Amino acid sequence: MKSFLNFLAFVLVLTIQILPQNIDAKLGSGGTFSVLSSSNSSILSISETNNNLNLTNLNIASTIGSNAGIIYKNGLRIFHTFGNNNLFLGYNAGNFTLSNSSNGNVGVGTGTLAGLTTGFENTAVGNVALNSVTSGKYNSAFGSFALQPNTTGDYNSAFGYASLRSNTVGNDNAAFGMAALYSNTTGHDNAAFGNYSLNLNTTGFFNSAFGMNALRKNNGDENSAFGQAALFENTTGYDNSAFGVTALSHNTTGFQNTAVGVNAGSIVTTGSNLVLLGVNSNPSSPTATNEVTLGNNSTQTLRCNTTTITSLSDARDKKNIKDLSLGLNFLMKIHPREFNWDRREWYDNGVADGTKMQETQTAGFIAQELDQVQTEAAAEWLNLVLKENPDRIEATPHNLFPVVVKAIQDLKTEKDTEIASLKSQNEQLRKEISELKELQMRLAKLEQMMNSVEVKFSSNTGE
């Protein structure tokens, strides 16, 4: 019986190769069809119980035609190695029109690398990942729909569901996280790490985003965002750097801003050239420009090994140089004050009522008073007050330093004049005293002579 079954199997295989006809072999209930080796070891078996086909070894021929070595399921190919050093696993993964130069490709998943023509060294794992790539090369896509429409883009890496989902010809992009760089089409040299990071970027380039929703709406260039929702609202702003959760999160078109710290620069919208250091550090207004902010509203001490900040003061960069017109008279109108802080932002309704007033007094100036003095003197150019945000007026008292120096010089001039006058008066007094002393001496001599004459006269008269 065993010999007969072996012969039957041989005839079955031979018939399948020669005659295009249907052959049925029916197993009884619970039966098994087996092909055994000469040593009675199982080579192939089919069980009626579970319909499983068991093979000791599987060797797919690769020498009979260009389509050899293919495994199908339900009439659809699910495995083949067409081309040179390529591997495709999944429904309709890869194709049979690859050029000889298309090699080293790996596609795992339905429709992966299905459009490939001349591209090489591409790796796609996931449902329709890199589905449309044609001549693109050195791309890596891991996750369903990752790099799905990419055609000619090169050197892209996408890891996560729908990462780089819209990329077509963009190069040198790296996306890690669900929907990271989702909308990117032609943008290049971008790096996105985190779910939805750089999600709406289409053509922006040289951007780096690390954190969920970082640079999510960006389409600008050369931005760096590190932290959840950092630079979240940025659209066309460029050259921005945000480090910290929600740092510069509301910036839209502002550019060349640097924010370091959780929520740093979170109020900025269109401001530019801002430096914001510290948790909750923010500029004077959302549209402020050319400012540096150190710390937040709770910062009370700035520490450094030096007590001065140098700034540009080269005479070659200045014109219309003349003596300062403001001095002692202007300075005498400035009113230094003592006060207690009672900030409006400490209250839920934004109205300070004294209940949260600090107990410790401090000294300084009132911005409105400084503004009044400089306005009356037509000296707004002193910039003693920053009014970028009318609801939050700030003072820049250091700008009074040149006025203080001029006031001291004015005092010195007045003092020198007064001293010169006093010296002159003193010299005159010394001269007059000297003359009085000389006169006194002459009077004393005259008195002595008169006394001598009087004695002689008395002697001669016998009186």
PyMOL commands that set and color helices and strands:
alter all, ss='L'
color gray80, all
select helices_A, chain A and resi 2-18+315-317+328-331+344-346+367-376+380-382+397-461
alter helices_A, ss='H'
color red, helices_A
select strands_A, chain A and resi 32-36+42-47+53-55+71-73+76-80+87-89+106-108+123-125+140-142+157-159+174-176+191-193+208-210+224-226+241-243+258-260+272-277+289-294+337-339+362-364+385-386+394-395
alter strands_A, ss='S'
color yellow, strands_A
deselect
rebuild
show_as cartoon
